[in-house]
Amino acid sequence: MKKRVALVLGSGGARGYAHIGVIEEIERRGYDIACIAGCSMGAVVGGIYAAGKLDEYRNWIESLDYLDVLRLVDEAFAWVRFVAKKSSARSARLSARSISKNCAFPTPP
């Protein structure tokens, strides 16, 4: 019989991503997560786990590059259409800086 645990996940974006690894390790050690609750990003990760989609979510997160993350956290980047070099994070940062200085961002409808 597996050991059962109740899991409570805290808030914070980076901590939320760390929760994914913690959940995987708990399961690897043979525990059954019987109940899960969370706050903010912990609630997102907990809900995704409860829906059985944690692997898909992890794969999606790992596929994001620097500019994808910018588009998620800043609406202005979602409205700008541009092609960035994917050669390095440094070139992506430089591209983002030059765009933000030289472009007028349209306001959302």
C-alpha positions as CSV (number, residue, x, y, z in Angstrom):
1,M,0.0,0.0,0.0
2,K,1.3,3.4,-1.0
3,K,1.8,6.1,1.6
4,R,-0.7,8.9,1.1
5,V,0.0,12.6,1.5
6,A,-1.9,15.9,1.3
7,L,0.0,18.6,-0.6
8,V,-0.2,22.4,-0.1
9,L,1.6,24.5,-2.7
10,G,2.6,28.1,-2.1
11,S,2.5,31.2,-4.3
12,G,5.2,32.7,-6.5
13,G,6.0,32.1,-10.1
14,A,9.4,30.5,-9.7
15,R,8.3,28.5,-6.7
16,G,5.3,27.3,-8.7
17,Y,7.7,25.9,-11.3
18,A,9.7,24.2,-8.5
19,H,6.5,22.6,-7.3
20,I,6.5,20.5,-10.5
21,G,9.8,18.9,-9.6
22,V,8.6,18.4,-6.0
23,I,5.4,16.6,-7.2
24,E,7.5,14.4,-9.5
25,E,9.9,13.5,-6.6
26,I,7.1,12.8,-4.2
27,E,5.6,10.4,-6.7
28,R,9.0,8.9,-7.6
29,R,9.4,8.0,-3.9
30,G,6.2,6.1,-3.9
31,Y,3.7,8.5,-2.3
32,D,0.2,8.9,-3.5
33,I,-1.0,12.5,-3.5
34,A,-4.5,12.2,-2.1
35,C,-5.3,15.9,-1.8
36,I,-3.8,19.0,-3.3
37,A,-4.3,22.7,-2.6
38,G,-2.5,25.9,-3.5
39,C,-2.3,29.6,-3.6
40,S,-1.6,31.7,-6.8
41,M,0.9,29.8,-8.9
42,G,0.7,26.9,-6.5
43,A,-3.1,26.7,-7.3
44,V,-2.3,26.7,-11.0
45,V,0.2,23.9,-10.7
46,G,-2.1,22.0,-8.3
47,G,-5.0,22.3,-10.7
48,I,-2.9,21.1,-13.7
49,Y,-1.7,18.2,-11.6
50,A,-5.3,17.3,-10.5
51,A,-6.4,17.4,-14.2
52,G,-3.6,15.0,-15.1
53,K,-1.9,17.4,-17.4
54,L,1.4,18.1,-15.5
55,D,3.6,16.5,-18.1
56,E,2.1,18.5,-20.9
57,Y,2.4,21.7,-18.9
58,R,6.1,20.9,-18.1
59,N,6.8,20.3,-21.7
60,W,5.2,23.6,-22.7
61,I,7.1,25.5,-20.1
62,E,10.4,24.0,-21.2
63,S,9.7,24.9,-24.8
64,L,9.4,28.7,-24.1
65,D,12.2,31.0,-25.1
66,Y,13.0,34.4,-23.7
67,L,10.6,36.3,-26.0
68,D,7.8,33.9,-25.3
69,V,8.1,34.6,-21.6
70,L,8.1,38.3,-22.3
71,R,4.9,38.0,-24.2
72,L,3.3,36.2,-21.3
73,V,4.2,38.8,-18.7
74,D,3.9,42.0,-20.7
75,E,0.8,42.6,-23.0
76,A,2.8,45.0,-25.1
77,F,5.0,42.2,-26.5
78,A,1.9,40.2,-27.4
79,W,0.9,43.0,-29.8
80,V,4.3,43.4,-31.5
81,R,5.0,41.1,-34.5
82,F,8.7,40.6,-35.0
83,V,11.2,37.9,-35.6
84,A,14.1,37.5,-33.2
85,K,17.3,35.6,-33.6
86,K,17.2,32.5,-31.4
87,S,21.0,32.3,-31.3
88,S,21.2,33.4,-27.7
89,A,19.3,35.0,-24.8
90,R,21.6,38.0,-25.1
91,S,20.5,38.7,-28.7
92,A,16.9,38.3,-27.7
93,R,17.3,40.8,-24.9
94,L,18.9,43.3,-27.2
95,S,16.1,42.8,-29.7
96,A,13.5,43.4,-27.1
97,R,15.2,46.5,-25.8
98,S,15.5,48.0,-29.3
99,I,11.9,47.2,-30.1
100,S,10.6,48.8,-26.8
101,K,12.7,52.0,-27.5
102,N,11.8,52.3,-31.2
103,C,8.2,51.1,-31.5
104,A,4.8,52.5,-30.4
105,F,2.8,49.7,-29.0
106,P,-0.9,49.6,-30.0
107,T,-3.4,49.6,-27.2
108,P,-5.6,46.5,-26.8
109,P,-9.2,46.9,-28.1
